[in-house]
């Protein structure tokens, strides 16, 4: 937080520290969800599975701190149904407080993603 203040980075608002942290946590959680869905880690061979990762799409979700652009992973056959940010969902409430609370306790964004999952 002190480093962010020194660099003139705001806590909230567009490109604010809390928005960036929320983006990292949501994207990590979505990557975890698609890994569970497909059954293999990113950059691993899928083996005999016919479904595979197929890039991502940009989506902007509205949070209590403002709009947060995120990258939502896709799969080839379109069967991936994300849970943390569902399809067609545009508004997230309560995630900001949870992310801020958990990061204040010293958890990494990977730990927070695992907790959300």
C-alpha positions as CSV (number, residue, x, y, z in Angstrom):
1,X,0.0,0.0,0.0
2,X,2.8,2.4,0.8
3,X,4.5,1.6,-2.5
4,X,1.3,2.3,-4.3
5,X,0.9,5.6,-2.6
6,X,4.5,6.5,-3.4
7,X,3.8,5.7,-7.1
8,X,0.6,7.8,-7.0
9,X,-1.6,4.7,-7.6
10,X,-5.1,5.1,-6.2
11,X,-6.7,2.4,-4.0
12,X,-10.0,2.5,-5.9
13,X,-11.2,3.7,-9.3
14,X,-10.0,2.8,-12.8
15,X,-6.7,1.1,-12.7
16,X,-6.7,1.3,-8.9
17,X,-4.8,-1.1,-6.7
18,X,-7.9,-2.9,-5.4
19,X,-9.2,-3.3,-9.0
20,X,-5.9,-4.9,-10.1
21,X,-5.9,-7.2,-7.2
22,X,-9.6,-8.2,-7.9
23,X,-8.7,-8.8,-11.5
24,X,-5.8,-11.1,-10.6
25,X,-7.8,-13.1,-8.1
26,X,-10.8,-13.6,-10.4
27,X,-8.6,-14.6,-13.4
28,X,-6.7,-17.1,-11.2
29,X,-9.9,-18.6,-9.9
30,X,-11.3,-18.9,-13.5
31,X,-8.0,-20.6,-14.6
32,X,-8.5,-23.0,-11.7
33,X,-12.1,-23.7,-12.7
34,X,-11.2,-24.5,-16.3
35,X,-8.3,-26.7,-15.2
36,X,-10.8,-28.7,-13.1
37,X,-13.2,-28.8,-16.0
38,X,-10.7,-30.0,-18.5
39,X,-8.7,-32.2,-16.2
40,X,-5.2,-31.0,-17.1
41,X,-3.0,-28.0,-16.3
42,X,-2.4,-25.1,-18.7
43,X,0.4,-25.9,-21.2
44,X,0.1,-29.6,-20.6
45,X,-1.0,-32.1,-23.3
46,X,-4.6,-33.0,-22.9
47,X,-4.0,-36.6,-23.8
48,X,-7.0,-38.3,-25.2
49,X,-9.4,-35.6,-24.3
50,X,-11.3,-34.1,-27.2
51,X,-11.9,-30.8,-25.4
52,X,-9.1,-28.2,-25.0
53,X,-8.5,-24.6,-24.0
54,X,-9.5,-22.2,-26.7
55,X,-8.1,-18.8,-25.6
56,X,-10.1,-16.3,-23.6
57,X,-12.6,-13.5,-24.0
58,X,-12.6,-10.1,-22.4
59,X,-15.4,-9.3,-20.0
60,X,-16.0,-6.3,-17.8
61,X,-17.7,-6.9,-14.5
62,X,-19.1,-4.1,-12.4
63,X,-17.9,-4.3,-8.8
64,X,-18.4,-2.1,-5.7
65,X,-15.1,-0.4,-6.6
66,X,-15.9,0.1,-10.3
67,X,-15.6,-1.8,-13.5
68,X,-12.9,-4.5,-13.7
69,X,-11.9,-6.0,-17.1
70,X,-11.1,-9.7,-16.8
71,X,-10.1,-12.4,-19.3
72,X,-12.5,-15.4,-19.1
73,X,-11.0,-18.7,-20.5
74,X,-12.9,-20.7,-23.1
75,X,-12.9,-24.3,-24.2
76,X,-13.4,-25.7,-27.7
77,X,-16.8,-27.3,-27.2
78,X,-18.3,-24.5,-25.1
79,X,-19.1,-26.7,-22.2
80,X,-17.2,-24.7,-19.6
81,X,-19.6,-23.0,-17.2
82,X,-17.6,-20.7,-14.8
83,X,-18.9,-20.4,-11.3
84,X,-17.0,-17.4,-9.8
85,X,-18.2,-15.2,-12.7
86,X,-21.1,-16.9,-14.4
87,X,-21.9,-16.5,-18.1
88,X,-23.9,-13.3,-18.8
89,X,-23.1,-12.1,-15.3
90,X,-22.1,-8.4,-15.3
91,X,-22.3,-7.5,-11.6
92,X,-20.3,-8.8,-8.7
93,X,-21.0,-7.8,-5.1
94,X,-19.1,-8.7,-2.0
95,X,-16.0,-10.0,-3.8
96,X,-14.1,-6.8,-3.2
97,X,-14.5,-7.0,0.5
98,X,-13.5,-10.6,0.6
99,X,-10.4,-10.0,-1.6
100,X,-9.3,-7.0,0.5
101,X,-9.9,-8.9,3.8
102,X,-7.9,-12.0,2.7
103,X,-5.1,-10.0,1.2
104,X,-4.8,-7.9,4.4
105,X,-4.2,-11.2,6.2
106,X,-1.2,-11.8,4.0
107,X,-2.6,-14.4,1.6
108,X,-1.2,-14.4,-1.9
109,X,-3.6,-14.0,-4.9
110,X,-3.2,-17.8,-5.5
111,X,-4.3,-18.5,-1.9
112,X,-7.2,-16.2,-2.3
113,X,-8.2,-17.9,-5.5
114,X,-8.0,-21.3,-3.9
115,X,-10.2,-20.0,-1.0
116,X,-12.8,-18.7,-3.4
117,X,-12.8,-22.0,-5.4
